[in-house]
Amino acid sequence: MSDAANPDAAPFSWRQKLKSEWLLLLFGTLTIALALFDPQPLANYQHWLQLPTLAGLMGLLIAIQGIRDSGLVQRAAVSIAARAHSLRGLGLLLVAATALLSMVLTNDVSLFLIVPLTVVIGGISNLPVLRMVVLEALAVNAGSTLSPIGNPQNLLLWQHARLPFLHFVVAMLPAAAVMFALLTAFTLLWLPRDGIELSMDRMSGQTTSKRLGTVSMIGLVGMVVLMEYDYALLGAVLLLVLFVLLARASLTRIDWLLLVTFAAIFLGLGHFAELPLVKHGLDQLDFKQPLTVFISGILASQLISNVPATVLLLDRAPDAIALAVAVNVGGFGLAIGSLANLIALRLAKQPHGLRLLHLVSIPFLLVSAPLVYLAWHWLG
């Protein structure tokens, strides 16, 4: 029966769409409500919007979509899956690659590379995709903890404190080591021991566009470099123009609503963190105590995500490393704790992804937080 013959089809489709975009609705509503009840100057909204971050995200979305459409991801997936001996070994390889890439390419870039690869491998084999994506979300939080350039909060704190690169790495090593040890143990326990089963019919008929793949790879590298030097907006515009001219069809397959969702999150959480009531509550805490910084950083991350939490506590916490440890641990737990969690789930597009992430990530936070604090306090 066609949609025209079934009047309930369209409303059902809209209900499903609204249900899938609940995060956009939630933070869009928060943004509008705060704007109505606590109006601010336009300059504040421009600051909260974090346009360079959104531009960087757009550039990455464009480049990765081009790589997907070129067939390079599919070829890499076949090569990796064909050489793996077990699901557990393949899982450990993907987790380690995700963590290592997050140290040098940042957590979100790492996910943009690894999650599409994981989804394709899952499509041609018996790899449990959703489990792997959850593990990869945990892996970027653990791996990026070690590096001053691994995630936005580390970069902000590293520059704010003006610490030497190696000093930051050594100071964060105990926390990162505990996180990665726990993640490795959990990966070994959670992934099945089964061998790799490849679906040969799904591996055939793959086409590759070398031109699109080359352009997209160059675009990805260029985007990362421009983001590093604060030219993200320029890079995004150049990539957009390039794809309009060479690969317009790829632009239609990009998840543009992800950008809108992040814009709503930035505006809503940025405004919330600046409310007088929130600031007054923080003024009552003694941030000279490391445990206060640690607990506050984790709790704030669970409420407003770890990057806004870092901005909120930056001038209150005298110890930048203590705050860095706290907000990195705070990336576990609720999905909002780290925007990388949301990126991983959105890229994977797996049913019940949020539920499984919380079933794993919340206990992971509860176990890792005290162990990380002890390791950092005694060894840091």
Secondary structure, DSSP 8 states (H G I E B T S, - for coil): --TTT-TTHHHHHHHHHHHHTHHHHHHHHHHHHHHHHS---HHHHHHHHTHHHHHHHHHHHHHHHHHHHHTHHHHHHHHHHHH---HHHHHHHHHHHHHHHHHHH-HHHHHHHHHHHHHHHHHHB---HHHHHHHHHHHHHHHHTT-TTSSHHHHHHHHHHT--HHHHHHHHHHHHHHHHHHHHHHHHHHS------B-HHHHSS----HHHHHHHHHHHHHHHHHHHTT-HHHHHHHHHHHHHHH-HHHHHTS-HHHHHHHHHHHHHHHHHHT-HHHHHHHHTS-TTSHHHHHHHHHHHHHHH-HHHHHHHHTTT-S-HHHHHHHHHHTTSSSGGG-HHHHHHHHHH--TTHHHHHHHHHHHHHHHHHHHHHHHHHHH-
